[in-house]
Amino acid sequence: MSEASHLTFDLDKIGISKGHLIVSKGIDSEALSLPVISLNKGEGPRLLITGGCHGDELEGPIVAQRLVEWLPEVQTCGRVIIVPVLNPPAVQASSRNTPIDGLNLNRVFPGRADGSVTERIADAVSRLLLPMADTIFDLHSFGALWEFAPAATTHPIADPDLMAKTIRMAEAFKLPMTLVWEHPETPGMFDVLAQNQGKVFVCPELGGGTVGAEALAIYEAGVRNALIALGIVKGKADYPTFRQQKSGHTFETRRSSDELKSPARGIFEPRCSVLDKVNQGDLIGILHPMESLPADAVQIRAPGTSIVYAVRSGAYVDVNEGVALLARPLDR
Amino acid sequence: MSEASHLTFDLDKIGISKGHLIVSKGIDSEALSLPVISLNKGEGPRLLITGGCHGDELEGPIVAQRLVEWLPEVQTCGRVIIVPVLNPPAVQASSRNTPIDGLNLNRVFPGRADGSVTERIADAVSRLLLPMADTIFDLHSFGALWEFAPAATTHPIADPDLMAKTIRMAEAFKLPMTLVWEHPETPGMFDVLAQNQGKVFVCPELGGGTVGAEALAIYEAGVRNALIALGIVKGKADYPTFRQQKSGHTFETRRSSDELKSPARGIFEPRCSVLDKVNQGDLIGILHPMESLPADAVQIRAPGTSIVYAVRSGAYVDVNEGVALLARPLDR
């Protein structure tokens, strides 16, 4: 029998420690070795920061690496565990799902010790890292196919106290958007597992489109703001500048009713930008059936008053593919 | 024997005509049917505008469709032929190359009437459309993996008169960058074929990253500026606003010496933005080997004074993959 998943070092050790989370060998892959950094200043908040759950969302791993550079110098208390890349095979393949078993890591929590590689990663994280934290920032993003404003998101939570605490934590990122996101596909998500254990879990959907220097600076500022709110770092939180504005708004959205879909196959032309306010009938985009002539273009219009929080990059899309996501100010 | 490639309508007809370029059936595919729009106001410049040569560069097809909407109303003279999508199978697959035969359409010109599907497209365009034009705008872009400022580009041309005319035409787009691009891989390119026939060929590399509403507006303004310079449209050309600036600069670059490559496999973190001026030793990006710890990150620095004209989006890259492209002001 192969060696069980384990950490190569003691997370309880005071100071800066670096080592690996070894995910056990299984029938479908060799053991994986995930770098882990522990910044332990003793008493205080216990935070776990993870990136690279999906292999096509690289903002998280990069922001996590940046934290490792500056956080040790300014951390005043508490414990921060950083795992820049949760799913190395998916990142290497630039693929949302793990190429080895085709699974989405964020749908298999708490995982299985004797499962396929994605399930074994989830199991190792759930058993060996999650118990060490009361707050989790799981750094996601929207990938290259969408324009999406930097946002801190949570799904709705049944427990009203935990919901309120989680929204406060998400708002502390001071990103352009805080989003309460009703998502139909919740089983097996990392946040559901953590929230069922009473933990505060925020999932910054740190943008989309090009992963560039300016976007990364906003994301990093968001995480720093959250660390200040937690009391781990001293400093003054401030809204980062996004499109020449410093502001943050809290929205809610339902994936089922607030997603606009392509009416046909063809080239989607975006006609709005993220954070645009739209009223019923406003133009969101145009669908150009490719083999027919331009007169056959189909206009996609807003069904009601809302905010655009994500819009598909111009691309060839299939019928019924999502092309825009809308939201409304959160009704508290 | 199948029907030869042909146009379904007469391009010489005065007024607005719409029809198709039929690319003949071959051993590897059925016939293709490419929508073509002819805007013929008689005497004046003869312009061919093409998009969708590469299936993962959707700015061109979208801007071409927009032209079809407004150009008929404002065109004062000349003939404009618009083909929004040159390579429908590649666009449907969101793939640079044609998925059927694996070929890059922009490497097989002038094509072959009895070749594979990509060669048959090139042949039909070369024989049936190219002779109708003295000026060609082939609307490309840099794709989702790069940040790239909207630019009008040309490769170096041996004939100094045609070179000067082509640079003037490229500069007339008034995009943030005009670029004379020494490219090692010229055989079979559409522009080489057209230039060898004495035609002015400009290849707007209309950006990169997310294909969003703001970027598309800049691209459309660039093409409108060029139409004004040609005298096809009346109006005042103006630099579009890009990153809060209105400006245009003309650069030259050598693909061989001005491309910075990844020193190892890992996650590339961009640390500069397009149009940044850099001096020798300035930080361009960081390469994070993924399985080792952050201390092993490798800094990628500028080899000399230059302008960043393209930078890779944060992503997992292989050793020796391009991560940044540099340029210098054009020495005329």
Chai-1 contact restraints between the chains, C-beta under 6 A:
chainA,res_idxA,chainB,res_idxB,connection_type,confidence,min_distance_angstrom,max_distance_angstrom,comment,restraint_id
A,K18,B,L293,contact,1.0,0.0,6.0,A-B,restraint_1
A,S33,B,E291,contact,1.0,0.0,6.0,A-B,restraint_2
A,P35,B,L293,contact,1.0,0.0,6.0,A-B,restraint_3
A,L58,B,G314,contact,1.0,0.0,6.0,A-B,restraint_4
A,L58,B,A315,contact,1.0,0.0,6.0,A-B,restraint_5
A,P61,B,I267,contact,1.0,0.0,6.0,A-B,restraint_6
A,I62,B,E269,contact,1.0,0.0,6.0,A-B,restraint_7
A,I62,B,G314,contact,1.0,0.0,6.0,A-B,restraint_8
A,Q65,B,H288,contact,1.0,0.0,6.0,A-B,restraint_9
A,Q65,B,P294,contact,1.0,0.0,6.0,A-B,restraint_10
A,V68,B,P294,contact,1.0,0.0,6.0,A-B,restraint_11
A,V85,B,M290,contact,1.0,0.0,6.0,A-B,restraint_12
A,P88,B,M290,contact,1.0,0.0,6.0,A-B,restraint_13
A,V91,B,Y316,contact,1.0,0.0,6.0,A-B,restraint_14
A,Q92,B,Y316,contact,1.0,0.0,6.0,A-B,restraint_15
A,S94,B,Y316,contact,1.0,0.0,6.0,A-B,restraint_16
A,A144,B,A144,contact,1.0,0.0,6.0,A-B,restraint_17
A,E147,B,T210,contact,1.0,0.0,6.0,A-B,restraint_18
A,E147,B,G212,contact,1.0,0.0,6.0,A-B,restraint_19
A,G209,B,G209,contact,1.0,0.0,6.0,A-B,restraint_20
A,G209,B,T210,contact,1.0,0.0,6.0,A-B,restraint_21
A,T210,B,E147,contact,1.0,0.0,6.0,A-B,restraint_22
A,T210,B,G209,contact,1.0,0.0,6.0,A-B,restraint_23
A,T210,B,T210,contact,1.0,0.0,6.0,A-B,restraint_24
A,T210,B,S313,contact,1.0,0.0,6.0,A-B,restraint_25
A,V211,B,S313,contact,1.0,0.0,6.0,A-B,restraint_26
A,V211,B,G314,contact,1.0,0.0,6.0,A-B,restraint_27
A,G212,B,E147,contact,1.0,0.0,6.0,A-B,restraint_28
A,G212,B,P270,contact,1.0,0.0,6.0,A-B,restraint_29
A,A213,B,P270,contact,1.0,0.0,6.0,A-B,restraint_30
A,A213,B,R271,contact,1.0,0.0,6.0,A-B,restraint_31
A,A213,B,C272,contact,1.0,0.0,6.0,A-B,restraint_32
A,A213,B,S273,contact,1.0,0.0,6.0,A-B,restraint_33
A,I267,B,P61,contact,1.0,0.0,6.0,A-B,restraint_34
A,E269,B,I62,contact,1.0,0.0,6.0,A-B,restraint_35
A,P270,B,G212,contact,1.0,0.0,6.0,A-B,restraint_36
A,P270,B,A213,contact,1.0,0.0,6.0,A-B,restraint_37
A,R271,B,A213,contact,1.0,0.0,6.0,A-B,restraint_38
A,C272,B,A213,contact,1.0,0.0,6.0,A-B,restraint_39
A,S273,B,A213,contact,1.0,0.0,6.0,A-B,restraint_40
A,H288,B,Q65,contact,1.0,0.0,6.0,A-B,restraint_41
A,M290,B,V85,contact,1.0,0.0,6.0,A-B,restraint_42
A,M290,B,P88,contact,1.0,0.0,6.0,A-B,restraint_43
A,E291,B,S33,contact,1.0,0.0,6.0,A-B,restraint_44
A,L293,B,K18,contact,1.0,0.0,6.0,A-B,restraint_45
A,L293,B,P35,contact,1.0,0.0,6.0,A-B,restraint_46
A,P294,B,Q65,contact,1.0,0.0,6.0,A-B,restraint_47
A,P294,B,V68,contact,1.0,0.0,6.0,A-B,restraint_48
A,S313,B,T210,contact,1.0,0.0,6.0,A-B,restraint_49
A,S313,B,V211,contact,1.0,0.0,6.0,A-B,restraint_50
A,G314,B,L58,contact,1.0,0.0,6.0,A-B,restraint_51
A,G314,B,I62,contact,1.0,0.0,6.0,A-B,restraint_52
A,G314,B,V211,contact,1.0,0.0,6.0,A-B,restraint_53
A,A315,B,L58,contact,1.0,0.0,6.0,A-B,restraint_54
A,Y316,B,V91,contact,1.0,0.0,6.0,A-B,restraint_55
A,Y316,B,Q92,contact,1.0,0.0,6.0,A-B,restraint_56
A,Y316,B,S94,contact,1.0,0.0,6.0,A-B,restraint_57
